[in-house]
Amino acid sequence: MESIDFFTLARALHVVRVVLWIGGVAFVTTILIPALKTKIKADQRLDLFELLEGRFAFQAKVVTVITGATGFYMLYVLDGWERYLQPQFWWIHLMTAVWLIFTIVLFILEPLFLHNWFHNQATKDSKNAFVWLHRMHKILLSLSLLTVFAAVAGSHGFSF
């Protein structure tokens, strides 16, 4: 009987979690927020957003933890830490930066103040709060998609 290839399992789990994570961000950015901005009355918008986004936030937290754990496991197995010092592995820096941004937002900024701040802003001026929220999600989605593209291209030998 062959031994289990944990590296391959970690890579597959990593990719599946990235698909769930960035796919969820894409859904929130391209479907949920635009629908809330245009189809839902201002007095109902915040409650519906908090209900739906709250469920996604839990999923996002779980998948970012697993994504980080599998990513660091793969670096450990490959003893790939020196890749952070090599410019041809620029895409690893990008993956780590995006993971770090989302992790800080999900686990630190959102619970400490972003949730309450956004809630207060949306209560005062729903339209502008959701415009701001949508803009931030567009930036994060664009950076995330660029990172996925870069990671696939870079891991298959693409370099500048």
Backbone as CSV, one residue per row, in Angstrom:
resi,resn,N_x,N_y,N_z,CA_x,CA_y,CA_z,C_x,C_y,C_z
1,MET,0.837,-1.183,0.000,0.000,0.000,0.000,0.884,1.250,0.000
2,GLU,0.552,2.187,-0.868,1.323,3.426,-0.970,1.008,4.353,0.196
3,SER,2.006,5.155,0.572,1.774,6.127,1.632,0.992,7.321,1.074
4,ILE,0.356,8.020,1.960,-0.446,9.171,1.566,0.489,10.328,1.235
5,ASP,0.238,10.981,0.121,1.022,12.142,-0.293,0.362,13.394,0.298
6,PHE,0.799,13.758,1.503,0.184,14.885,2.206,0.416,16.214,1.496
7,PHE,1.546,16.335,0.793,1.804,17.579,0.062,0.752,17.786,-1.030
8,THR,0.459,16.740,-1.787,-0.552,16.846,-2.846,-1.923,17.126,-2.249
9,LEU,-2.239,16.478,-1.141,-3.517,16.748,-0.475,-3.582,18.197,0.024
10,ALA,-2.481,18.685,0.567,-2.440,20.074,1.042,-2.630,21.033,-0.121
11,ARG,-1.981,20.766,-1.243,-2.127,21.641,-2.422,-3.569,21.630,-2.923
12,ALA,-4.176,20.453,-3.010,-5.563,20.366,-3.472,-6.503,21.086,-2.509
13,LEU,-6.314,20.878,-1.215,-7.129,21.556,-0.211,-6.931,23.067,-0.287
14,HIS,-5.702,23.488,-0.500,-5.371,24.902,-0.634,-6.146,25.528,-1.803
15,VAL,-6.100,24.876,-2.942,-6.772,25.409,-4.134,-8.292,25.439,-3.945
16,VAL,-8.856,24.383,-3.389,-10.309,24.355,-3.154,-10.719,25.471,-2.198
17,ARG,-9.940,25.689,-1.166,-10.269,26.754,-0.213,-10.145,28.133,-0.853
18,VAL,-9.156,28.320,-1.700,-9.026,29.602,-2.409,-10.237,29.819,-3.321
19,VAL,-10.686,28.765,-3.983,-11.868,28.875,-4.850,-13.091,29.297,-4.031
20,LEU,-13.297,28.668,-2.869,-14.429,29.040,-2.007,-14.309,30.474,-1.506
21,TRP,-13.122,30.843,-1.094,-12.875,32.162,-0.524,-13.056,33.265,-1.565
22,ILE,-12.307,33.188,-2.666,-12.363,34.248,-3.675,-13.671,34.184,-4.450
23,GLY,-14.220,32.997,-4.627,-15.541,32.881,-5.247,-16.606,33.563,-4.403
24,GLY,-16.493,33.425,-3.088,-17.424,34.109,-2.189,-17.269,35.615,-2.259
25,VAL,-16.024,36.078,-2.312,-15.777,37.520,-2.448,-16.355,38.013,-3.771
26,ALA,-16.203,37.232,-4.818,-16.755,37.608,-6.124,-18.285,37.686,-6.062
27,PHE,-18.911,36.732,-5.401,-20.370,36.756,-5.270,-20.829,37.998,-4.503
28,VAL,-20.193,38.265,-3.382,-20.571,39.433,-2.580,-20.378,40.713,-3.394
29,THR,-19.272,40.795,-4.129,-18.924,42.012,-4.865,-19.767,42.220,-6.110
30,THR,-20.012,41.161,-6.853,-20.678,41.330,-8.156,-22.178,41.055,-8.136
31,ILE,-22.663,40.377,-7.105,-24.081,40.025,-7.048,-24.770,40.638,-5.835
32,LEU,-24.282,40.314,-4.641,-24.978,40.708,-3.414,-25.030,42.223,-3.223
33,ILE,-23.883,42.868,-3.194,-23.876,44.310,-2.930,-24.617,45.092,-4.019
34,PRO,-24.398,44.811,-5.312,-25.172,45.544,-6.322,-26.684,45.335,-6.186
35,ALA,-27.104,44.124,-5.851,-28.538,43.870,-5.664,-29.069,44.643,-4.462
36,LEU,-28.313,44.662,-3.389,-28.732,45.415,-2.205,-28.832,46.904,-2.517
37,LYS,-27.882,47.408,-3.286,-27.870,48.840,-3.613,-29.037,49.244,-4.506
38,THR,-29.478,48.339,-5.371,-30.482,48.731,-6.367,-31.866,48.129,-6.153
39,LYS,-31.955,46.997,-5.495,-33.239,46.283,-5.417,-33.879,46.284,-4.031
40,ILE,-33.116,46.631,-3.019,-33.620,46.557,-1.645,-33.782,47.978,-1.106
41,LYS,-34.894,48.200,-0.434,-35.145,49.518,0.155,-34.079,49.834,1.192
42,ALA,-33.727,51.122,1.281,-32.642,51.570,2.164,-32.846,51.127,3.607
43,ASP,-34.085,51.122,4.082,-34.335,50.764,5.484,-34.215,49.259,5.741
44,GLN,-34.150,48.453,4.687,-34.016,47.002,4.834,-32.623,46.497,4.431
45,ARG,-31.882,47.334,3.767,-30.594,46.962,3.169,-29.592,46.453,4.208
46,LEU,-29.412,47.192,5.277,-28.408,46.841,6.275,-28.715,45.509,6.947
47,ASP,-29.967,45.308,7.343,-30.331,44.046,8.006,-30.094,42.843,7.102
48,LEU,-30.480,42.959,5.843,-30.286,41.846,4.915,-28.797,41.612,4.663
49,PHE,-28.041,42.685,4.488,-26.598,42.540,4.285,-25.950,41.855,5.473
50,GLU,-26.267,42.292,6.679,-25.649,41.701,7.863,-26.024,40.232,8.032
51,LEU,-27.242,39.876,7.678,-27.659,38.474,7.747,-26.843,37.619,6.774
52,LEU,-26.801,38.036,5.515,-26.134,37.240,4.485,-24.611,37.294,4.615
53,GLU,-24.074,38.465,4.823,-22.637,38.611,4.927,-22.113,37.945,6.190
54,GLY,-22.902,37.941,7.243,-22.499,37.268,8.476,-22.283,35.781,8.271
55,ARG,-23.133,35.183,7.476,-22.964,33.755,7.170,-21.715,33.523,6.327
56,PHE,-21.490,34.413,5.353,-20.293,34.277,4.525,-19.033,34.560,5.336
57,ALA,-19.102,35.495,6.275,-17.924,35.838,7.082,-17.404,34.612,7.829
58,PHE,-18.307,33.781,8.341,-17.876,32.563,9.024,-17.140,31.645,8.045
59,GLN,-17.720,31.453,6.865,-17.070,30.619,5.841,-15.719,31.213,5.467
60,ALA,-15.668,32.523,5.281,-14.417,33.180,4.896,-13.344,32.976,5.964
61,LYS,-13.723,33.057,7.227,-12.749,32.851,8.303,-12.194,31.431,8.271
62,VAL,-13.081,30.458,8.121,-12.638,29.059,8.093,-11.713,28.818,6.905
63,VAL,-12.112,29.286,5.718,-11.287,28.986,4.543,-9.974,29.763,4.539
64,THR,-9.948,30.963,5.092,-8.662,31.674,5.134,-7.696,31.006,6.109
65,VAL,-8.205,30.472,7.215,-7.333,29.747,8.144,-6.772,28.502,7.459
66,ILE,-7.626,27.746,6.785,-7.164,26.525,6.110,-6.222,26.867,4.956
67,THR,-6.538,27.930,4.220,-5.667,28.357,3.128,-4.283,28.724,3.667
68,GLY,-4.256,29.494,4.741,-2.968,29.861,5.339,-2.210,28.652,5.847
69,ALA,-2.912,27.766,6.541,-2.254,26.574,7.100,-1.679,25.692,5.998
70,THR,-2.434,25.458,4.943,-1.932,24.604,3.859,-0.803,25.294,3.100
71,GLY,-0.913,26.608,2.921,0.159,27.349,2.248,1.465,27.278,3.021
72,PHE,1.377,27.531,4.326,2.587,27.460,5.139,3.113,26.027,5.251
73,TYR,2.219,25.044,5.271,2.660,23.645,5.279,3.461,23.334,4.019
74,MET,2.944,23.784,2.866,3.663,23.520,1.613,5.022,24.205,1.602
75,LEU,5.110,25.432,2.103,6.407,26.108,2.197,7.350,25.349,3.129
76,TYR,6.801,24.831,4.209,7.608,24.066,5.162,8.159,22.792,4.511
77,VAL,7.290,22.044,3.849,7.718,20.793,3.217,8.765,21.055,2.139
78,LEU,8.571,22.095,1.375,9.525,22.436,0.317,10.774,23.148,0.845
79,ASP,10.735,23.499,2.125,11.756,24.371,2.697,11.914,25.595,1.792
80,GLY,10.754,26.178,1.480,10.690,27.251,0.501,10.758,28.653,1.055
81,TRP,11.193,28.809,2.278,11.209,30.136,2.900,12.119,31.105,2.168
82,GLU,13.204,30.588,1.591,14.131,31.469,0.872,13.496,32.055,-0.393
83,ARG,12.388,31.483,-0.821,11.706,32.024,-2.002,11.212,33.445,-1.764
84,TYR,10.991,33.791,-0.519,10.603,35.168,-0.202,11.735,36.151,-0.516
85,LEU,12.943,35.649,-0.647,14.095,36.507,-0.945,14.431,36.528,-2.431
86,GLN,13.712,35.754,-3.238,14.022,35.645,-4.660,12.930,36.305,-5.495
87,PRO,13.304,37.282,-6.305,12.301,38.042,-7.068,11.454,37.201,-8.032
88,GLN,11.985,36.097,-8.521,11.199,35.280,-9.457,9.999,34.612,-8.788
89,PHE,9.975,34.637,-7.446,8.830,34.105,-6.710,7.944,35.229,-6.170
90,TRP,7.856,36.308,-6.931,7.039,37.475,-6.578,5.599,37.088,-6.285
91,TRP,5.105,36.063,-6.926,3.718,35.644,-6.757,3.472,35.052,-5.367
92,ILE,4.493,34.492,-4.732,4.339,34.006,-3.358,4.157,35.196,-2.415
93,HIS,4.891,36.269,-2.679,4.722,37.485,-1.882,3.286,38.001,-2.014
94,LEU,2.780,37.992,-3.236,1.423,38.481,-3.493,0.386,37.602,-2.791
95,MET,0.544,36.282,-2.885,-0.393,35.380,-2.199,-0.377,35.630,-0.692
96,THR,0.808,35.763,-0.140,0.928,35.982,1.298,0.315,37.321,1.690
97,ALA,0.558,38.353,0.891,0.017,39.683,1.195,-1.505,39.684,1.167
98,VAL,-2.099,39.066,0.152,-3.566,39.024,0.068,-4.134,38.217,1.230
99,TRP,-3.518,37.084,1.527,-3.970,36.289,2.673,-3.883,37.116,3.959
100,LEU,-2.793,37.839,4.132,-2.597,38.645,5.328,-3.632,39.778,5.418
101,ILE,-3.903,40.433,4.309,-4.914,41.502,4.290,-6.268,40.959,4.740
102,PHE,-6.708,39.870,4.123,-8.005,39.298,4.485,-8.021,38.807,5.930
103,THR,-6.933,38.206,6.375,-6.867,37.702,7.743,-6.963,38.849,8.749
104,ILE,-6.254,39.921,8.478,-6.317,41.094,9.370,-7.720,41.691,9.370
105,VAL,-8.324,41.817,8.195,-9.677,42.375,8.124,-10.676,41.474,8.849
106,LEU,-10.647,40.174,8.560,-11.633,39.248,9.120,-11.488,39.021,10.622
107,PHE,-10.245,38.944,11.100,-10.025,38.555,12.491,-9.691,39.713,13.429
108,ILE,-9.291,40.849,12.875,-8.899,41.961,13.742,-9.767,43.200,13.482
109,LEU,-9.690,43.740,12.276,-10.367,45.011,12.000,-11.885,44.906,12.055
110,GLU,-12.428,43.865,11.447,-13.894,43.735,11.407,-14.484,43.589,12.815
111,PRO,-13.993,42.683,13.642,-14.585,42.575,14.975,-14.286,43.775,15.882
112,LEU,-13.113,44.381,15.732,-12.750,45.486,16.620,-13.505,46.776,16.317
113,PHE,-13.633,47.103,15.008,-14.321,48.355,14.723,-15.037,48.429,13.385
114,LEU,-14.626,47.696,12.365,-15.252,47.846,11.039,-16.743,47.532,11.048
115,HIS,-17.125,46.472,11.754,-18.544,46.102,11.782,-19.383,47.238,12.355
116,ASN,-19.005,47.737,13.509,-19.764,48.827,14.136,-19.703,50.107,13.322
117,TRP,-18.524,50.408,12.778,-18.375,51.617,11.972,-19.299,51.563,10.761
118,PHE,-19.267,50.423,10.035,-20.119,50.306,8.849,-21.599,50.358,9.242
119,HIS,-21.957,49.678,10.316,-23.345,49.684,10.780,-23.813,51.122,11.048
120,ASN,-22.992,51.903,11.727,-23.335,53.301,12.010,-23.429,54.128,10.736
121,GLN,-22.490,53.925,9.817,-22.515,54.668,8.551,-23.749,54.312,7.733
122,ALA,-24.078,53.035,7.678,-25.235,52.587,6.892,-26.541,53.046,7.520
123,THR,-26.554,53.189,8.828,-27.752,53.694,9.506,-27.954,55.175,9.191
124,LYS,-26.877,55.930,9.125,-26.947,57.359,8.821,-27.232,57.616,7.344
125,ASP,-26.511,56.915,6.465,-26.607,57.162,5.021,-26.352,55.850,4.278
126,SER,-27.403,55.085,4.104,-27.291,53.753,3.515,-26.661,53.788,2.127
127,LYS,-27.087,54.719,1.305,-26.591,54.766,-0.071,-25.073,54.937,-0.109
128,ASN,-24.556,55.935,0.578,-23.109,56.187,0.559,-22.325,55.077,1.247
129,ALA,-22.866,54.513,2.297,-22.173,53.421,2.983,-22.014,52.219,2.058
130,PHE,-23.049,51.908,1.309,-22.970,50.762,0.405,-22.122,51.059,-0.827
131,VAL,-22.066,52.309,-1.241,-21.146,52.688,-2.322,-19.706,52.460,-1.851
132,TRP,-19.393,52.919,-0.629,-18.056,52.723,-0.069,-17.739,51.231,0.072
133,LEU,-18.696,50.475,0.621,-18.509,49.033,0.807,-18.239,48.338,-0.527
134,HIS,-19.001,48.709,-1.541,-18.838,48.103,-2.858,-17.463,48.434,-3.433
135,ARG,-17.041,49.671,-3.277,-15.723,50.092,-3.767,-14.616,49.267,-3.105
136,MET,-14.689,49.096,-1.804,-13.663,48.324,-1.089,-13.651,46.863,-1.547
137,HIS,-14.848,46.299,-1.738,-14.927,44.914,-2.213,-14.380,44.788,-3.632
138,LYS,-14.606,45.778,-4.476,-14.052,45.741,-5.835,-12.526,45.735,-5.800
139,ILE,-11.961,46.542,-4.919,-10.501,46.586,-4.796,-9.978,45.232,-4.318
140,LEU,-10.601,44.682,-3.278,-10.157,43.386,-2.756,-10.343,42.265,-3.775
141,LEU,-11.458,42.282,-4.501,-11.675,41.251,-5.524,-10.653,41.375,-6.645
142,SER,-10.397,42.587,-7.099,-9.411,42.784,-8.174,-8.034,42.293,-7.744
143,LEU,-7.626,42.655,-6.546,-6.337,42.204,-6.024,-6.309,40.679,-5.887
144,SER,-7.411,40.100,-5.445,-7.496,38.642,-5.285,-7.400,37.921,-6.624
145,LEU,-8.109,38.422,-7.629,-8.070,37.778,-8.947,-6.704,37.928,-9.598
146,LEU,-6.092,39.087,-9.429,-4.723,39.281,-9.917,-3.792,38.274,-9.248
147,THR,-3.988,38.053,-7.969,-3.146,37.122,-7.215,-3.346,35.690,-7.690
148,VAL,-4.580,35.282,-7.921,-4.831,33.929,-8.431,-4.153,33.752,-9.787
149,PHE,-4.331,34.740,-10.657,-3.690,34.695,-11.974,-2.175,34.591,-11.822
150,ALA,-1.600,35.452,-10.987,-0.153,35.472,-10.794,0.356,34.162,-10.208
151,ALA,-0.383,33.598,-9.262,0.048,32.351,-8.628,0.052,31.192,-9.623
152,VAL,-0.978,31.121,-10.433,-1.018,30.043,-11.427,0.086,30.231,-12.460
153,ALA,0.198,31.445,-12.981,1.236,31.712,-13.976,2.634,31.526,-13.390
154,GLY,2.859,32.098,-12.203,4.179,32.013,-11.578,4.578,30.599,-11.203
155,SER,3.623,29.826,-10.706,3.955,28.450,-10.310,4.205,27.552,-11.511
156,HIS,3.855,28.052,-12.692,4.124,27.296,-13.923,5.251,27.928,-14.737
157,GLY,6.046,28.752,-14.058,7.274,29.244,-14.670,7.233,30.638,-15.264
158,PHE,6.074,31.316,-15.276,6.027,32.655,-15.835,6.805,33.623,-14.959
159,SER,7.618,34.445,-15.605,8.387,35.453,-14.884,8.543,36.663,-15.784
160,PHE,8.796,37.798,-15.166,9.013,39.023,-15.941,10.447,39.085,-16.405
